Amino acid sequence: MRIMRRTLQGPILFYRKFISPLTPPSCRFLPTCSAYAVEAIEVHGAAKGSYLAFRRICRCHPFHRGGYDPVPPLKVRK
């Protein structure tokens, strides 16, 4: 599982380090979409974290107001 998480986070971290600094800030959310994706994959795992990141990126457009949108906490099953 850890390998899958790192595999998914690799391109995101590459984007954050090499591509993002070359473009003006444009994310409407806090934390940024890339930071949200890395954290979502770390907290929720590869499948659900990728799904949460995909949903977040779909909301990142000029017609959405944006704002503070943290990764939802992991629910503990009893």
VEXSENU-13629 format. One record per residue (C-alpha): residue in one letter; chain; x, y, z. Coordinates in Angstrom, 1 decimal, always signed. Example, Ala and Ser with C-alpha at 12.3 -4.5 7.8 and 13.67 -1.06 7.14 Angstrom:
REM VEXSENU-13629
(node 'a', 'A', (+12.3, -4.5, +7.8))
(node 's', 'A', (+13.7, -1.1, +7.1))
//
This chain:
REM VEXSENU-13629
(node 'm', 'A', (+0.0, +0.0, +0.0))
(node 'r', 'A', (+2.8, +2.4, +0.8))
(node 'i', 'A', (+4.3, +1.9, -2.6))
(node 'm', 'A', (+1.0, +2.8, -4.3))
(node 'r', 'A', (+0.7, +6.0, -2.2))
(node 'r', 'A', (+4.3, +7.1, -3.1))
(node 't', 'A', (+3.6, +6.3, -6.8))
(node 'l', 'A', (+0.6, +8.5, -6.8))
(node 'q', 'A', (+2.2, +11.3, -4.8))
(node 'g', 'A', (+5.4, +11.3, -7.0))
(node 'p', 'A', (+3.9, +13.3, -9.9))
(node 'i', 'A', (+2.1, +15.7, -7.6))
(node 'l', 'A', (+5.4, +16.4, -5.7))
(node 'f', 'A', (+7.2, +16.8, -9.0))
(node 'y', 'A', (+4.5, +19.3, -10.1))
(node 'r', 'A', (+4.8, +21.2, -6.8))
(node 'k', 'A', (+8.6, +21.5, -7.0))
(node 'f', 'A', (+9.3, +22.1, -10.7))
(node 'i', 'A', (+6.1, +23.3, -12.6))
(node 's', 'A', (+4.1, +25.2, -10.0))
(node 'p', 'A', (+6.8, +27.8, -9.3))
(node 'l', 'A', (+6.8, +28.7, -13.0))
(node 't', 'A', (+3.1, +29.6, -13.0))
(node 'p', 'A', (+1.2, +32.3, -11.2))
(node 'p', 'A', (-0.9, +31.2, -8.1))
(node 's', 'A', (-4.3, +30.2, -9.3))
(node 'c', 'A', (-5.8, +27.8, -6.8))
(node 'r', 'A', (-9.0, +29.0, -5.3))
(node 'f', 'A', (-8.7, +26.8, -2.2))
(node 'l', 'A', (-6.6, +26.7, +1.0))
(node 'p', 'A', (-4.7, +24.4, +1.2))
(node 't', 'A', (-3.8, +24.3, -2.5))
(node 'c', 'A', (-5.1, +21.5, -4.6))
(node 's', 'A', (-1.8, +19.8, -4.9))
(node 'a', 'A', (-1.2, +19.9, -1.1))
(node 'y', 'A', (-4.8, +18.6, -0.6))
(node 'a', 'A', (-4.1, +15.7, -3.0))
(node 'v', 'A', (-0.9, +14.7, -1.2))
(node 'e', 'A', (-2.5, +14.9, +2.2))
(node 'a', 'A', (-5.7, +13.1, +1.1))
(node 'i', 'A', (-3.7, +10.2, -0.3))
(node 'e', 'A', (-1.6, +10.0, +2.9))
(node 'v', 'A', (-4.6, +10.1, +5.2))
(node 'h', 'A', (-7.2, +8.1, +3.3))
(node 'g', 'A', (-5.0, +5.8, +1.2))
(node 'a', 'A', (-4.5, +5.5, -2.6))
(node 'a', 'A', (-8.1, +4.8, -3.8))
(node 'k', 'A', (-10.2, +7.1, -1.6))
(node 'g', 'A', (-7.4, +9.8, -1.4))
(node 's', 'A', (-7.3, +9.9, -5.3))
(node 'y', 'A', (-11.1, +10.2, -5.4))
(node 'l', 'A', (-11.1, +13.1, -2.9))
(node 'a', 'A', (-8.3, +14.8, -4.9))
(node 'f', 'A', (-10.2, +14.3, -8.2))
(node 'r', 'A', (-13.4, +15.8, -6.7))
(node 'r', 'A', (-11.4, +18.8, -5.3))
(node 'i', 'A', (-9.7, +19.5, -8.7))
(node 'c', 'A', (-13.1, +19.4, -10.4))
(node 'r', 'A', (-14.3, +22.1, -8.1))
(node 'c', 'A', (-11.3, +24.3, -8.7))
(node 'h', 'A', (-12.7, +26.6, -11.4))
(node 'p', 'A', (-13.6, +30.3, -11.7))
(node 'f', 'A', (-17.3, +29.7, -10.9))
(node 'h', 'A', (-16.6, +28.2, -7.5))
(node 'r', 'A', (-16.0, +30.5, -4.6))
(node 'g', 'A', (-13.2, +28.4, -3.1))
(node 'g', 'A', (-12.0, +29.1, +0.4))
(node 'y', 'A', (-10.8, +26.9, +3.2))
(node 'd', 'A', (-11.4, +23.2, +2.4))
(node 'p', 'A', (-9.3, +20.8, +4.5))
(node 'v', 'A', (-9.0, +17.0, +4.0))
(node 'p', 'A', (-11.8, +15.3, +5.9))
(node 'p', 'A', (-10.6, +13.4, +8.9))
(node 'l', 'A', (-10.4, +9.6, +8.8))
(node 'k', 'A', (-13.5, +8.0, +10.3))
(node 'v', 'A', (-12.8, +5.3, +12.8))
(node 'r', 'A', (-15.1, +2.4, +12.6))
(node 'k', 'A', (-16.3, +0.9, +15.8))
//
